[in-house]
């Protein structure tokens, strides 16, 4: 598998793996083993781990059947994503990760006791084997819900919006930014199948939500919501609400829905100039917080990595606000802006950098060659969304006895927020040429 | 759980059981049984005994409830299936036990696990196997269980998979247990079948057990009792969900599970309209459903909302071929389409009847949206994209295709599939496609200019050529970008060349640009650069430019540096070889290789061949012959000075001789040895390598044909040898193999040879067995392990192989043979002796223990002992 994924030390050209005629259109691979090829191996990488499984193919293998005729393909994929959802929250804590990996064995036996996946939501399974011997006592109780909570009803909702951005500060290249959100819920409610309805609200000038998809526990949604999509920008099928989601909540925390949105401006506008002058680089970074954005960050920093170069040997700089740090590896500058932009909403950095001789330990990158370089922004703004989307606590309806306690929160987090050097080429994301 | 004792002394499980009987080891043992059933049973012979032990445990009156019981059931089924015993007669009591447990009759049972076991057992039997069907009456009992809890997933799947038509056939079921009904399906004019619990009257043919589900009755056509309502006080009368609630009524209707005994729609005797059934009339009806009660599969489908997505998807696939359910007209579709569950959408797309969901427009739109949704993992997005681009899904409409165009900021694993989909979408779409093609070309140039890993550009170029086929010359910018990429990343030359070679009409121009780029670039200063440049000169499409390239190679050879050793010299000679037939002058032995004997030899060979044969015949001699030679036939023939190349039966045999290698041959150019004797080298140049001594023996002794073997190819990462002449006594050949990976036990071999008259032929030789030492691989032992620890590991492995293949060879030396040095775990001392352990593909270990004048060997297969003994005796 390591060989197939090109993770071995030997990077030489191997025709069947590296041939240019091969484009992987799915995560399915053929792995050579003694005695033949294993196929179809579903495998992908995430955070340094390889997730792989071998779905059962019940039809003849010669000639190879079309992948989409194999039910196990998507079921295997779903199982792997169930494992990923279970593992990934612990990926930074080694002890927790190995404890979870140890639990996986029993959980997978419950998820697919005899090979047929019955529940791929690994996080919802307990290690007590209850899920393979307990039968719901109520006809209305879904299989994906346990009926163990006793107490006052509580609902916790959190909207997390992430913003992606590619800014170039060039006339002939269009900037791109995109917002996508996740609504996470935890509903502690008694009963076999309590009904809950949650409504997402937008302010009058809010950006409509698009590309909405929901958790399988949602019982119905407005068809217009289903068709509100970003895939056709000329389409006038924009749906601006109400975004009403009736559902029977699972017992554990779950993502009720995901969406995207096209907001009119990026939260932070930036300009990055990097020019090579002799043996040194001159850098200039200007950042401006848009006036509509809440100026209250949990953290905000701009990182400037330098690839395919040696360590930073000399640095002279001037910042109008915040502080600049040099990473231990001496290949990254971190400009810590802090919790607030100044009153002017603008900050700047100028400086010169010189580099030592490059060694094998220094980071390399195929994109950032020559003067192609970027600033990557990292920030989080609590109690704020770029679309304006929020949950009115009074709009949450619970069809269960007792007065519920509703807690709602929201946040905006940066995700792949790049500001490219305007003095060199850069990868672009704009697609309007074809439209 | 406290009274539960899995350990049965005297049974095959006993050796594996811990001394303590705490629940944890018992659970662990059951888990192990689930994972490695055959191994824990001690082979096929142990299966019946283990099964018997487990069954005995299951039938004990005090077997504990809960997880251990569920695991016991699962372990038993696993062993049965692993041993292929699911169809044996002895399984019948176990099936009966599973049925009882799945029905929920048994207190403290594990009904869900039992149902899953039952499903897997029945599923494992072939469709033509009569025992596949559930016993008459059992199905209805199981349905009753579903009436209590609709979301018992294994039950739903079991019932969907096993349509138990026996319930619909005429005649009572003599084996039916008390409380189950035996029914006769109604024919035309015969009593109707309906369902109900509280009906009374002579038509009721079933006796009701308090634990039994609602049963069926026979009524006359038009009988008002057919619409009688269920007794609200009956525990089996499940109130439906509140139809006024926010969820509507579409998704839950427990009454569906009561209709197991309805007639098969295909059965001519079963003409009763389904909507005339009493119970169904009482069940809440979905306003979106058409009038008339759908058949049971449809109802299973409708209530699948209560299942997990995995089980619901499984159900959709199971129902795919069944009569009745049509996903496209089911309200369930409205619940499936808004989700991003891969299994559900896959089943929706492909699992519906007819293979394709008849709502492709909506589904296409959803899939296109999911294929680029930033909240999803790239592998998931890739899956949805794959669904979109795979026939028979219709071609994408323009607006969807446009939305899926890649950008240079996409990760490579997404960029390429998007690129190919876009290229395919642009094909044959007029101006719209032309604009898209321009966009893709611009993207390719961006990739070549450093917008991503070089391999991405190469693959994109091949995909572009495949779908949009460049005509005429490629844009100058594209050729320049490809050349710049080559010069920047010469180690990607194989991919760049492959891309250029697959670029249709552009291939010649691209090849020329690449070759020009190399000739105009500074000489490479490292091995990677040298290898890449040489490959381009030798393999780029288009005219070879023999003079310019030869000049460049001479310049390169004269430079020394990276060309002054074995690898560099061989590389330059390989690049020069294809130029020789085009009239390029050969490199002289004195100017290349820095004095390396192999390089000088090969340069001399080139020079001698030019002199002896002339350039035209060198085309086939210097080009690598195919390893798998077709059956003897004439490949190409010509007259006069043209070359005749035939594939013929081999006129000689190849044997492997024991080491040591024969003495070195005379320098090239020295008088030929009439007994034929030469030397060979292997490409690759890794240090060390596998020494082989070969002997070529002519078939027709004592008057063999005069032959000159020009090339010998062994399929082990490339190895070439040559002999100058094959005389009556044959010829010996010393060969060093430097395989880049584990060689196979036998090597396919082919040879190119020529008669002294000039006729050249290619032939396949019988496969060449390799010495066992070539197949040994060191064990993966952590480097920090010291000798005592390695010794302990060896001792453990030695004990493990006791009783298996074992042999002893006399050995006088105090140390192992030099060829085994890499595998020594402990050199030991006089008292303990040395030990060697290695992996010996295709399976198993090879362990050697040298002590007191002998070497003991243990392996996992008998066939390995003989070559190991030969190795020790110096015969291999």
Interface residues (C-beta under 8 A of the other chain):
Chain A: X10 X12 X13 X18 X19 X20 X21 X22 X23 X24 X25 X26 X27 X34 X35 X44 X46 X66 X67 X68 X69 X71 X73 X74 X75 X77 X78 X79 X81 X84 X105 X106 X109 X111 X113 X114 X115 X116 X117 X118 X119 X120 X121 X128 X129 X130 X131 X132 X133 X134 X135 X136 X137 X138 X139 X140 X141 X142 X143 X144 X162 X164 X166 X178 X180 X181 X182 X193 X195 X197 X211 X212 X213 X214 X215 X216 X218 X219 X220 X221 X223 X225 X226 X227 X229 X230 X231 X232 X234 X235 X246 X248 X258 X260 X366 X367 X369 X370 X372 X397 X399 X415 X425 X427 X428 X429 X430 X431 X433 X434 X435
Chain B: X31 X34 X35 X65 X66 X67 X69 X70 X71 X74 X77 X78 X81 X104 X110 X111 X112 X113 X116 X117 X119 X120 X145 X147 X148 X149 X150 X151 X152 X153 X154 X157 X238 X241 X242 X245 X246 X247 X248 X250 X251 X252 X254 X305 X306 X307 X308 X309 X310 X311 X312 X313 X314 X317 X334 X335 X337 X338 X339 X340 X341 X342 X343 X344 X345 X346 X347 X349 X350 X351 X362 X365 X366 X368 X369 X370 X372 X373 X374 X375 X376 X377 X378 X379 X380 X382 X383 X385 X386 X387 X389 X390 X399 X400 X402 X403 X404 X405 X407 X408 X409 X410 X413 X416 X417 X419 X420 X432 X435 X436 X438 X439 X442 X446 X449 X450 X451 X452 X453 X454 X455 X458 X459 X461 X462 X463 X488 X494 X495 X498 X499 X502 X740 X841 X842 X843
